[in-house]
Amino acid sequence: MRMIKSFLAVLLCSTITVAQADTIAIIGTGNVGSALGPEFAAQGHTIVYGSRNPNDRDVAELVERTGNGASATTQADAVAAADIVVLAVPGTLVAEITAKLGDLSRKLIIDPTNPIKLDLLRMRHVAATSNVDVIQSIAPAADVVKAFNTLGWKVMIDPDIAGGPVSVPLAGDSGRAKRKVADLVRGMGLEPIDVGDSDNARWLEGMAILLINNNILTPRPNFNFYLREMD
Ligand SMILES: NC(=O)c1ccc[n+]([C@@H]2O[C@H](COP(=O)([O-])OP(=O)(O)OC[C@H]3O[C@@H](n4cnc5c(N)ncnc54)[C@H](OP(=O)(O)O)[C@@H]3O)[C@@H](O)[C@H]2O)c1
């Protein structure tokens, strides 16, 4: 799968014109930010990481590994430079982090977060609504799409460890924004599924809890989500 993805990346980079390449701000340089940044750069996009510590050695190494003109700066400056913003930050801190990002009008915001906490050996949802609703209330003129919250960061990089292309459900109110995110998902060797409007984002956060409680916190077999046509 890695070889196929490298081939696809070369093909995409050689066929994507400069006009189609976006600047993507990845806010947070943890597991998810470090997985998605290099994947999007391999599709021809320019990545600007937004970090609390943009000059740290770990962040410099991530920038180097990402390539294709990647850089790192503060979270607000990364947002200002970007068309697309990925909020790869702790799910319970989304409101306070989003409120400090500056003007998000007309940006496409990708939300992979889960507002969850470990409690008595299982993950629990700890918000009254979804983080898509939280982000949209702070940034009413942005297009928010829930994506990448239902699969682990290692599967984002290498779907083969999950036995093949895993499905990535997308929820949001803008069809145009979901189509754009679907292109990014396909470019990673994963399968996008449009699961409807932003009301469904909360249930995607529930899917993440199901996955974590089964895959990690109990001795049950691992599973991932796949789109399969039913007879
Ligand atoms: N781990 C997974 O496999 C996985 C899969 C799907 C979805 N998710 C969800 O994706 C989100 C990110 O997960 P993760 O595993 O990447 O988490 P993580 O490794 O803890 O990284 C989160 C990053 O957010 C930034 N951050 C942390 N505290 C902050 C604060 N107080 N203010 C501003 N920025 C802060 C940090 O980046 P800087 O140090 O650069 O500022 C940190 O590295 C979570 O909501 C999680 O539920 C995780």
The ligand as an ORCA input file, in Angstrom:
! r2SCAN-3c Opt
* xyz 0 1
  N      -4.764      9.845     18.214
  C      -5.599      9.344     17.285
  O      -5.349      8.260     16.721
  C      -6.829     10.126     16.891
  C      -7.597      9.668     15.811
  C      -8.707     10.405     15.393
  C      -9.045     11.576     16.056
  N      -8.302     11.995     17.119
  C      -8.683     13.259     17.763
  O      -7.851     14.256     17.169
  C      -7.479     15.246     18.136
  C      -5.942     15.289     18.245
  O      -5.489     14.026     18.704
  P      -3.925     13.727     18.868
  O      -3.818     12.275     19.163
  O      -3.167     14.304     17.722
  O      -3.596     14.565     20.171
  P      -2.155     15.010     20.665
  O      -1.127     14.042     20.189
  O      -2.276     15.254     22.131
  O      -1.891     16.394     19.908
  C      -2.700     17.523     20.115
  C      -1.879     18.758     19.776
  O      -2.680     19.916     20.065
  C      -1.835     20.986     20.520
  N      -2.295     21.410     21.850
  C      -2.310     20.668     22.995
  N      -2.788     21.393     24.032
  C      -3.064     22.621     23.528
  C      -3.570     23.834     24.110
  N      -3.853     23.930     25.421
  N      -3.716     24.891     23.300
  C      -3.410     24.821     21.985
  N      -2.922     23.704     21.375
  C      -2.758     22.630     22.148
  C      -0.417     20.426     20.614
  O       0.340     20.827     19.474
  P       1.532     21.909     19.654
  O       2.393     21.386     20.760
  O       2.208     21.921     18.339
  O       0.890     23.218     20.002
  C      -0.626     18.913     20.609
  O       0.464     18.225     20.080
  C      -8.162     14.839     19.441
  O      -9.332     15.576     19.570
  C      -8.460     13.355     19.251
  O      -9.628     12.974     19.967
  C      -7.204     11.301     17.542
*
